């Protein structure tokens, strides 16, 4: 059964909703028309140490926050489809897709995965892989140490909290990796994971997130 058919059948029993306002939309739509107009596209520039590029679809603000919360809570099936689709469009527009061999989601510690039941970055990575026709790898990068939540920590505190918390296997050796996360604030998480992937021998790392906070919040 094709993905398109699956969505249309699911839509018959569980009508698709806009992940921002909750209104009913078409089976293959991402957002309703009104919410799509209000979302703020990310147009700023940002860099991650060690990475060849950084891409984000939206500015993380109150206009998109509800969609991100639904993705994190795992209660809205359209959030991953909508946010992942928008990020895929952005990567295509920037011409980055041709430089990617594999998509890797930012990992969560196994304790957090057990508590939440899923990794929202893996949901985004899966959607990107489907749209871009690029394989995903959920096993080669792991979070080896449980850390405190990043929320509320400053730039220095975030960096210290995540130091040496990630490891990558040599399965990524020689590969051009797209590292995916849901939100980027200071870039500490992406920087630490990028370092681990490069240490494992990857040819290159590019970073992508659904949302990036405003620069003045870094």
C-alpha positions in Angstrom: 0.0 0.0 0.0 1.4 3.4 -1.0 2.0 6.2 1.5 -0.6 8.4 -0.3 -3.2 5.7 0.0 -2.5 5.0 3.6 -2.9 8.7 4.5 -6.2 9.0 2.5 -7.6 5.8 4.2 -6.5 7.1 7.7 -8.1 10.4 6.9 -11.5 8.7 6.4 -11.5 7.5 10.0 -9.3 10.1 11.7 -9.7 13.4 9.7 -6.4 15.2 9.3 -6.0 18.3 11.5 -3.7 21.4 11.2 -1.0 20.9 13.9 -1.1 24.6 14.8 -4.8 25.4 15.3 -6.4 21.9 15.2 -8.8 22.7 12.4 -9.7 20.0 9.8 -7.6 20.0 6.6 -7.2 17.8 3.6 -5.5 14.4 3.8 -2.3 15.6 2.2 -2.2 19.1 3.6 0.4 20.2 6.2 -1.3 23.2 7.7 -4.5 25.1 7.2 -4.3 28.1 4.9 -4.5 30.7 7.7 -1.8 29.1 9.8 0.5 28.6 6.9 0.4 32.3 6.2 1.3 33.2 9.8 4.3 30.9 10.2 7.6 32.7 10.2 10.2 31.3 7.7 13.7 31.1 9.0 15.8 33.5 7.0 18.7 34.2 9.3 22.1 32.5 9.1 23.6 30.2 11.8 26.5 27.8 11.9 27.3 24.7 13.9 31.0 24.2 14.7 32.3 21.3 12.6 29.2 21.2 10.3 29.2 22.2 6.7 25.8 23.9 6.9 22.7 24.6 9.0 19.2 24.6 7.7 15.9 25.4 9.5 12.3 25.7 8.2 10.8 28.1 10.7 11.6 30.5 13.5 10.6 29.0 16.8 7.9 31.4 18.1 4.3 31.3 19.4 3.0 30.8 15.8 4.6 27.4 15.4 5.0 26.4 19.1 1.8 24.3 19.3 2.8 22.1 16.4 6.2 21.4 18.0 4.5 20.6 21.3 2.2 18.2 19.5 5.2 16.5 17.9 7.0 16.2 21.3 3.8 14.8 22.9 3.2 12.4 20.1 -0.5 13.1 20.0 -0.8 14.7 16.5 0.1 12.5 13.6 0.2 15.5 11.2 2.9 17.4 13.1 5.7 15.2 11.9 4.3 15.2 8.4 3.9 18.9 8.3 7.2 20.0 9.9 9.2 17.3 8.1 7.7 18.2 4.8 8.5 21.9 5.2 12.1 21.1 6.2 12.5 18.8 3.2 11.3 21.6 0.9 13.9 23.9 2.4 16.7 21.4 2.0 15.7 20.8 -1.6 15.6 24.6 -2.2 19.1 25.0 -0.8 20.5 22.2 -3.0 21.8 20.2 0.0 20.1 16.9 -0.8 22.7 15.8 -3.4 25.4 16.0 -0.6 23.7 13.6 1.8 24.2 9.8 2.0 22.3 9.2 5.2 19.9 11.0 7.7 20.6 10.6 11.4 18.2 11.9 14.1 19.6 13.5 17.3 19.4 10.6 19.8 17.7 10.6 23.1 18.9 8.6 26.1 17.2 5.3 26.5 15.7 6.4 29.8 14.0 9.3 28.0 12.8 7.2 25.1 11.2 4.7 27.6 9.5 7.6 29.4 8.2 9.4 26.2 7.8 6.3 24.1 9.4 7.8 21.0 12.1 10.2 19.7 10.5 13.2 18.0 13.7 13.8 16.0 13.5 10.2 14.6 9.9 11.0 13.4 11.3 14.0 11.5 14.2 12.0 10.1 11.8 9.3 8.9 9.6 11.9 7.1 12.7 13.5 5.5 14.0 10.1 4.4 10.6 9.3 2.8 10.4 12.5 0.9 14.0 12.9 -0.1 14.5 9.1 -0.8 17.5 9.0 1.5 18.1 6.2 4.1 17.8 6.9 7.8 20.1 5.5 10.5 18.6 5.5 14.1 21.3 3.3 15.6 24.8 4.6 14.7 24.6 7.6 17.0 23.6 7.2 20.7 23.3 9.3 23.8 25.5 7.5 26.3 24.9 9.6 29.3 21.7 10.9 30.8 21.7 14.7 31.1 19.6 17.4 32.7 17.0 19.1 30.6 18.4 21.9 28.5 15.5 24.2 29.2 16.4 27.1 31.4 20.2 26.7 30.9 22.3 29.4 29.3 24.7 28.8 26.4 27.6 27.8 28.7 25.4 25.6 30.9 24.0 23.8 27.9 27.5 23.1 26.5 28.7 21.7 29.9 25.6 19.6 30.4 26.1 17.8 27.0 29.8 17.4 27.1 30.8 13.8 26.1 27.2 12.7 26.1 27.1 11.3 22.6 28.9 8.5 20.7 28.9 7.4 17.0 29.9 4.1 15.5 32.2 3.7 12.5 29.2 2.7 10.4 29.2 6.3 9.5 32.8 6.3 8.3 33.1 8.0 4.9 29.4 9.0 4.8 27.9 12.4 4.2 25.5 12.8 7.1 22.5 15.0 7.6 21.9 15.4 11.4 18.3 16.2 12.2 16.7 17.7 15.4 13.4 19.4 16.1 14.5 22.7 17.6 17.9 24.5 17.7 18.5 27.1 20.4 22.2 27.6 21.0 23.4 24.8 18.9 25.1 22.9 21.8 23.3 19.6 21.1 24.1 19.7 17.4 27.7 20.7 18.0 28.3 17.8 20.4 26.7 15.2 18.1 28.5 16.6 15.1 31.8 16.2 16.9 31.0 12.6 17.7 30.0 11.8 14.1 33.2 13.4 12.7 35.3 11.5 15.3 33.7 8.3 13.9 35.1 9.2 10.5 32.1 10.7 8.6 33.1 12.6 5.5 30.8 15.5 6.3 28.0 16.6 8.6 25.2 19.0 7.7 22.6 20.0 10.4 18.9 20.6 9.9 16.1 21.5 12.3 12.4 22.2 11.9 12.7 25.4 14.0 15.4 27.8 15.2 15.0 30.2 18.0 15.6 33.9 17.3 19.3 34.9 17.3 18.8 37.2 20.3 17.9 34.1 22.4 21.2 32.4 21.7 
